[in-house]
C-alpha cells in the first residue's frame, strides 16, 4: 500500500512539474512576462526571407519585443506588413526607423530599430490600427541595389565598347595607330633636333627666370626715380612760386618809381632846361659885350618917364 502511494505521489509530482515547465516555456516563448506591450506596424518594400514570427525586435542592440505576424498587403503585393509587439516605454519616436538585420551567416534575420532623438515626439497612431514605423533598406538590399546598378553600368560599357569595336571604328583605330607609329618614327629620326630645341627652350626659360628675378630690383629703381622726379617737381614748383613773388615785388617797386622818381626827374630836367637857357643868354651877351667880364653889365638908361 505504501509503495502504491509513493508511485502515485511521484506520478503527480512529475505531471505537475512537466506542466509547470511547459507553462514556463510558453510564458517565455510568448513574452507573457511583459506586463504591457505596444504594437506597431512596419511595411517593407523588400523580401523578408529569414524573418519569422517570434523573431526578436531590438532597439540599439537591446531586445525590446517580438515579431507577431507577417503578411502581404492586399492592395500592394510588393509590400510586406510586419506586426511587432514592443515593451511599453521603449522610446519609439517619429524619427525611428526599422530595418532587417541578419544574424550571422544562418540566414535568420531580426528587426533592428534605430533613431529616436530626444527632441522628436512619440510615434502615435494616425489612420491605421497601429502606429507605423517607417522602414529603410537593409544592408543586403542596398548591396543588391548597388550590385544591380554596377551590372547595368557594366552592360552599358560593354555595349559602348562593342559599338566602338565595329568595322568602321576598327579601321579608324588602325589609321590612328598607324599615325602614331609614323609620329614615333619621325620623333626618332629628329631626336637631335628635338633635343636642341628642348635645350634652347630650357635656356629661354632660364633667361626668363633671371629676368623675373631682376624685375623686383628694376621696379624698385623705377619707384626711386619716380620719387626723385616728384621731389624735383616739388622744388621746381617752389622756385616758380618764388619767381612769382619776385615779379610781383618788382612790379610794386617799378610802380613806386613811376610814382616818385619820374616826377622828380621831370622837375630836374625843367630846371636844367632853364639853366641852359640862362647860360645861352649869358654866352650871347658875352659875345656881344666881352667887357662884361671886367666891368659888369652896363647900366640901362632910364627910359622916358622913368
C-alpha positions in Angstrom: 0.0 0.0 0.0 2.8 2.4 0.9 4.6 1.6 -2.4 1.4 2.4 -4.4 1.0 5.7 -2.6 4.7 6.6 -3.3 4.3 5.8 -7.0 1.1 7.9 -7.2 2.8 10.8 -5.5 5.8 10.6 -7.8 3.5 10.5 -10.8 1.5 13.5 -9.7 4.8 15.4 -9.0 6.1 14.6 -12.4 2.9 15.7 -14.1 2.8 18.9 -12.2 6.5 19.6 -12.9 6.0 18.9 -16.6 3.0 21.2 -16.7 5.0 23.9 -14.9 7.9 23.5 -17.3 5.5 23.6 -20.3 3.8 26.7 -18.9 7.2 28.4 -18.2 8.3 27.7 -21.8 5.1 29.1 -23.2 5.4 32.1 -20.9 9.0 32.7 -22.0 8.2 32.0 -25.7 5.2 34.2 -25.9 6.6 37.1 -23.8 3.8 36.8 -21.4 6.2 38.1 -18.8 5.9 41.6 -20.4 3.4 43.3 -18.4 2.3 45.7 -21.1 3.1 45.9 -24.8 2.6 48.3 -27.6 2.1 47.1 -31.2 3.5 48.8 -34.3 3.2 48.1 -38.0 6.1 48.1 -40.3 5.9 47.9 -44.1 8.9 46.6 -46.0 9.5 47.1 -49.8 11.9 44.1 -49.9 11.9 40.4 -49.2 11.6 39.4 -45.6 13.2 36.0 -46.2 14.6 34.7 -42.9 12.2 36.7 -40.7 9.7 34.5 -38.8 7.1 35.1 -36.1 8.5 35.5 -32.6 11.8 36.8 -34.1 13.4 39.4 -31.8 13.0 43.1 -32.2 16.0 45.1 -31.0 16.5 48.8 -30.3 20.2 49.7 -30.5 21.1 46.1 -29.9 18.7 45.5 -26.9 15.8 43.1 -27.3 12.6 45.1 -26.7 10.0 43.0 -28.4 9.0 40.2 -30.8 7.5 39.8 -34.3 3.9 38.7 -34.0 2.7 38.5 -37.7 3.9 38.7 -41.3 1.5 39.2 -44.2 1.4 40.6 -47.7 -0.5 43.8 -48.3 -3.6 43.1 -50.4 -3.6 46.5 -52.2 0.2 46.3 -53.0 1.7 42.8 -53.1 5.2 44.3 -53.3 4.9 45.4 -49.7 5.1 43.1 -46.6 3.3 44.1 -43.4 5.0 43.1 -40.2 3.3 43.5 -36.9 5.6 43.7 -33.8 4.9 43.9 -30.1 7.3 46.2 -28.2 7.7 46.7 -24.4 5.9 49.8 -23.2 8.2 52.6 -22.5 10.5 51.9 -25.4 11.4 55.3 -27.0 9.7 54.9 -30.3 9.7 58.4 -31.9 8.6 59.9 -35.2 12.2 59.6 -36.5 12.6 56.0 -35.5 13.4 53.7 -38.4 13.1 49.8 -38.8 15.3 47.6 -41.0 16.1 43.9 -41.4 19.3 42.9 -39.7 20.9 39.4 -40.4 22.1 37.3 -37.5 25.4 35.7 -38.5 25.5 33.5 -41.6 22.5 31.4 -40.8 20.1 33.4 -42.9 17.9 34.3 -39.9 17.1 38.0 -39.6 15.5 40.1 -36.9 14.2 43.7 -36.9 16.5 46.5 -35.7 15.1 49.8 -34.6 17.3 52.9 -35.0 17.0 56.6 -34.5 14.7 58.3 -32.0 16.2 61.6 -30.8 15.2 63.3 -27.6 13.6 66.3 -29.5 11.3 64.1 -31.6 7.8 63.5 -30.4 6.5 60.0 -29.7 5.1 58.0 -32.6 1.3 57.8 -32.4 -1.3 56.1 -34.5 -2.7 58.1 -37.4 -5.3 56.3 -39.6 -4.2 52.6 -39.3 -5.0 50.5 -36.2 -1.3 50.6 -35.1 1.3 53.3 -35.4 3.5 52.8 -38.5 7.3 52.8 -38.1 8.9 53.7 -41.4 11.3 51.2 -42.8 14.7 51.7 -44.6 16.5 49.3 -46.9 18.6 46.6 -45.2 22.3 46.1 -45.9 21.6 43.2 -48.3 19.0 45.3 -50.1 21.5 48.2 -50.5 24.2 45.8 -51.7 21.8 44.2 -54.1 20.7 47.6 -55.5 24.4 48.7 -55.8 25.3 45.5 -57.5 22.4 45.8 -59.9 23.4 49.4 -60.8 27.0 48.2 -61.2 25.9 45.4 -63.5 23.8 47.8 -65.5 26.8 50.1 -65.8 28.9 47.2 -67.0 26.3 46.3 -69.6 26.2 49.8 -70.9 30.0 49.9 -71.0 30.1 46.6 -72.8 27.6 47.9 -75.3 29.7 51.1 -75.8 32.8 49.0 -76.3 31.0 46.8 -78.8 29.9 49.9 -80.6 33.4 51.2 -80.7 34.8 48.0 -82.0 32.6 47.8 -85.1 34.3 47.5 -88.5 34.4 51.2 -89.2 35.8 52.2 -85.9 38.4 49.4 -86.2 39.6 50.9 -89.4 39.7 54.3 -87.7 41.7 52.8 -84.9 44.1 51.2 -87.3 44.7 54.6 -89.0 45.2 56.2 -85.6 47.7 53.6 -84.6 49.5 53.9 -88.0 49.7 57.7 -87.5 51.1 57.2 -84.0 53.7 54.8 -85.5 54.7 57.4 -88.1 54.9 60.0 -85.5 57.2 57.8 -83.3 59.4 57.2 -86.4 59.6 60.9 -87.1 60.5 61.6 -83.5 63.2 59.0 -83.6 64.6 60.5 -86.8 64.6 64.0 -85.5 65.8 63.2 -82.0 68.8 65.5 -82.2 66.8 68.5 -83.4 64.2 67.9 -80.8 66.9 67.7 -78.1 68.5 71.0 -79.3 65.1 72.6 -79.4 64.4 71.5 -75.8 67.8 72.9 -74.7 67.0 76.2 -76.4 63.6 76.2 -74.7 65.3 75.5 -71.4 67.8 78.3 -71.9 64.9 80.6 -72.7 63.1 79.6 -69.6 66.3 80.2 -67.5 66.7 83.7 -69.0 63.0 84.4 -68.3 63.6 83.3 -64.7 66.6 85.6 -64.4 64.7 88.5 -65.9 61.8 87.7 -63.5 64.3 87.7 -60.6 65.7 91.1 -61.7 62.2 92.5 -62.2 61.7 93.5 -58.5 65.0 95.4 -58.4 64.1 97.2 -61.6 60.7 98.1 -60.2 62.4 99.4 -57.0 64.7 101.6 -59.1 61.8 102.9 -61.2 60.0 103.7 -58.0 63.1 105.6 -56.6 63.4 107.5 -59.9 59.7 108.4 -59.8 60.2 109.6 -56.2 63.2 111.8 -57.3 61.1 113.2 -60.2 58.4 114.0 -57.7 60.9 115.8 -55.4 62.3 117.8 -58.4 58.9 118.7 -59.5 58.1 120.0 -56.0 61.4 122.0 -56.0 60.5 123.5 -59.4 57.1 124.4 -58.1 58.7 126.1 -55.1 61.1 128.1 -57.4 58.2 129.1 -59.6 56.4 130.4 -56.6 59.5 132.3 -55.5 59.8 133.8 -59.1 56.2 134.8 -59.0 56.8 136.6 -55.7 59.9 138.4 -57.1 58.0 139.5 -60.2 55.2 140.8 -58.0 57.7 142.7 -55.8 59.4 144.1 -58.9 56.1 145.3 -60.2 55.5 147.1 -56.9 58.9 148.7 -57.0 58.5 149.9 -60.6 55.2 151.3 -59.7 56.7 153.2 -56.8 59.5 154.5 -59.1 56.9 155.7 -61.6 55.0 157.5 -58.8 58.0 159.4 -57.2 61.2 159.3 -59.3 59.9 160.2 -62.7 58.2 163.4 -61.5 61.4 164.5 -59.8 63.3 163.8 -62.9 60.9 165.9 -64.9 61.4 168.8 -62.5 65.2 168.4 -62.7 65.0 168.4 -66.5 62.9 171.6 -66.4 65.5 173.3 -64.1 68.3 172.1 -66.4 66.5 173.5 -69.4 66.1 176.9 -67.6 69.8 176.8 -66.6 70.7 176.0 -70.2 68.7 178.9 -71.5 70.3 181.3 -69.0 73.8 180.1 -69.9 72.9 180.5 -73.6 71.8 184.1 -73.0 74.9 184.8 -70.9 77.1 183.4 -73.6 75.4 185.5 -76.2 75.8 188.6 -74.1 79.5 187.9 -73.6 79.9 187.6 -77.3 78.2 190.9 -77.8 80.0 192.7 -74.9 83.1 190.9 -73.7 83.8 193.8 -71.3 81.1 192.5 -69.1 83.6 190.1 -67.6 85.6 193.1 -66.3 83.1 195.9 -65.8 79.9 194.0 -65.5 76.8 194.7 -67.2 76.2 198.4 -68.3 73.6 200.3 -66.6 70.5 200.6 -68.5 69.5 204.3 -69.2 66.1 205.1 -67.8 63.5 205.4 -70.3 61.2 208.3 -70.9 59.2 209.0 -67.8 61.5 206.9 -65.5 
